[in-house]
Amino acid sequence: MSDALRAAASPAPSRIPTTRPMAPAKLRILETADALFTLEGIRSVGIDRLISESRVTKATFYKHYGSKDRLISDYVAYRHRRTTERVEGHGGGTDRLRGVIDDAISDIDSDGFRGDAFLNAAAEFPESDHPVRVAVREHREWLADALEGALRDAGHPMPGDAADELVLARDGALSGAYAGDPIAAKAALARVLDRMLDRL
């Protein structure tokens, strides 16, 4: 799993095919894993459950993924790709900054919200050098870089420091909204961004 997940976790385009459509059964397995892993955790969902809920045969599952480890790799890559598409879709500068915060608030308001999928995945694998932890760390570095670029475009005098603050504020809001008061978490996150933009 290690090499495959490290490749999938790169900020470069993931191993998920983008030039041709994914086979319907493979995509169905991946989307099922995305839903189950996000809502229930990666370790708690077994292969038999994935096969059953994906409505595929065991032979089809192993043809496309070979193991749960490979599916975990593609799940992390899939989540990363979806996030990059959302962030890059906001353009740059203050539009990107507001878009990222609005996305977090929308996630909090969504049905079945369970916090940040990347932080939850990292919590399931305590070894710091585990491939999932490496993937999450690289994803977070990518997000910080994307925010730093937006802050630089917006004219912030210390875009790197501000990006780190915004990533951690987003972490806190997503975790706090799941574990505590979502209304307070959303309001606090919005205030962090507003204060940051007021200093520009």
C-alpha positions in Angstrom: 0.0 0.0 0.0 2.8 2.4 0.9 4.0 3.3 -2.6 0.5 3.4 -4.1 -0.8 5.7 -1.4 2.2 8.0 -1.6 1.6 8.4 -5.3 -2.1 8.9 -4.8 -1.6 11.5 -2.1 0.7 13.7 -4.2 -0.6 17.2 -4.8 -0.2 16.4 -8.5 -3.2 14.8 -10.2 -4.1 11.6 -8.5 -4.1 8.1 -9.8 -7.9 8.4 -10.4 -8.3 8.5 -14.2 -9.1 11.9 -15.5 -8.6 11.3 -19.3 -11.2 8.5 -19.6 -14.2 7.5 -17.6 -13.7 5.1 -14.7 -15.4 1.7 -15.2 -18.9 2.0 -13.6 -18.4 -0.8 -11.1 -15.0 0.6 -10.0 -16.5 4.1 -9.6 -19.5 2.6 -7.6 -17.1 0.9 -5.2 -15.1 4.1 -4.8 -18.2 6.2 -4.1 -19.5 3.6 -1.7 -16.2 3.6 0.1 -16.2 7.4 0.2 -19.6 7.4 1.9 -18.9 4.6 4.3 -15.3 5.6 5.3 -16.4 9.2 5.8 -19.4 8.4 7.9 -18.2 5.3 9.8 -14.4 5.3 9.6 -12.0 3.4 7.4 -11.1 0.6 9.8 -14.6 -0.2 10.8 -15.9 -0.9 7.2 -14.9 -4.4 6.0 -14.6 -5.6 2.4 -17.7 -7.7 2.5 -19.8 -4.7 3.5 -18.1 -2.6 0.6 -18.9 -5.4 -1.8 -22.5 -5.7 -0.7 -23.3 -2.0 -0.7 -21.5 -1.5 -4.0 -23.7 -4.2 -5.5 -20.7 -5.9 -7.1 -19.3 -9.4 -6.9 -16.2 -10.3 -4.9 -14.4 -11.0 -8.2 -15.3 -7.5 -9.5 -14.0 -5.9 -6.3 -10.6 -7.7 -6.5 -10.4 -7.1 -10.2 -10.5 -3.3 -9.7 -8.8 -2.9 -6.3 -7.1 -6.1 -5.3 -7.3 -5.2 -1.6 -8.8 -2.8 0.9 -5.4 -1.0 1.1 -5.6 -0.1 -2.6 -9.2 1.2 -2.1 -8.1 3.3 0.9 -5.3 4.8 -1.3 -7.9 5.7 -4.0 -10.3 7.1 -1.3 -7.7 9.5 -0.1 -6.8 10.5 -3.6 -10.5 10.9 -4.5 -11.1 13.2 -1.5 -8.0 15.2 -2.3 -9.1 15.6 -5.9 -12.5 16.7 -4.9 -11.1 19.3 -2.5 -8.7 20.7 -5.2 -11.5 21.0 -7.6 -13.6 23.0 -5.1 -10.7 25.3 -4.0 -9.5 26.0 -7.5 -13.0 26.6 -8.7 -13.1 29.7 -6.5 -10.4 31.5 -8.4 -7.9 33.4 -6.4 -7.4 36.2 -3.9 -10.3 37.0 -1.6 -12.7 34.9 -3.7 -10.7 31.8 -2.9 -10.4 32.6 0.7 -14.1 33.2 1.1 -14.9 30.2 -1.0 -12.9 27.9 1.2 -14.5 29.1 4.3 -18.0 29.0 2.7 -17.2 25.4 1.7 -16.4 24.5 5.3 -19.6 26.1 6.5 -21.6 24.2 3.9 -20.0 21.0 5.0 -21.0 21.6 8.6 -24.6 22.2 7.4 -24.6 19.0 5.3 -26.5 15.8 6.2 -24.3 13.3 7.9 -21.6 15.8 8.7 -18.8 14.1 10.8 -16.0 16.5 10.8 -13.1 16.7 8.5 -12.5 13.5 6.5 -8.7 13.9 6.4 -8.4 14.6 10.1 -10.6 11.6 10.8 -8.5 9.4 8.6 -5.3 10.5 10.3 -6.8 9.8 13.7 -7.3 6.1 12.7 -3.6 5.6 11.8 -1.5 6.7 14.8 1.9 6.0 13.2 3.3 9.3 11.9 4.9 7.6 8.9 1.9 5.5 8.0 0.9 6.1 4.3 -2.5 7.5 5.3 -0.8 10.0 7.6 1.6 10.9 4.8 -1.3 11.4 2.5 -3.1 13.6 4.9 0.0 15.7 5.7 0.6 16.3 2.0 -3.0 17.2 1.4 -2.8 19.8 4.2 0.4 21.2 2.9 -1.3 21.6 -0.5 -4.3 23.4 1.2 -2.0 25.7 3.1 -0.1 26.6 -0.1 -3.4 27.3 -1.9 -4.5 29.6 0.8 -1.0 31.3 1.0 -1.2 32.1 -2.7 -4.7 33.5 -2.3 -3.6 35.6 0.7 -0.5 36.9 -1.3 -2.8 37.8 -4.2 -5.0 39.7 -1.8 -2.1 41.7 -0.5 -1.6 40.1 3.0 1.9 41.1 4.4 2.5 37.7 5.9 0.6 35.2 3.7 2.4 32.1 5.0 1.6 32.8 8.6 -2.0 33.8 7.8 -2.5 30.6 5.8 -1.4 28.5 8.7 -3.8 30.3 11.0 -6.7 29.9 8.5 -6.0 26.1 8.1 -6.0 25.7 11.9 -9.1 27.8 12.3 -10.9 25.7 9.7 -9.7 22.5 11.5 -11.1 23.8 14.8 -14.4 24.8 13.3 -14.9 21.4 11.6 -14.0 19.5 14.7 -15.9 21.8 17.0 -19.0 21.8 14.9 -19.1 18.0 15.0 -18.3 17.6 18.7 -20.1 20.7 20.0 -22.0 23.7 18.8 -22.1 24.0 15.0 -23.6 27.5 15.0 -20.8 28.8 17.2 -18.2 27.1 15.2 -19.4 28.5 11.9 -19.7 32.0 13.4 -16.2 31.8 14.9 -14.6 30.6 11.6 -16.3 33.5 9.7 -15.0 36.0 12.2 -11.4 34.7 11.8 -11.6 35.3 8.1 -13.3 38.7 8.5 -10.6 39.9 10.9 -7.9 38.7 8.5 -9.4 40.5 5.6 -10.0 43.7 7.6 -6.2 43.9 8.1 -5.5 44.0 4.4 
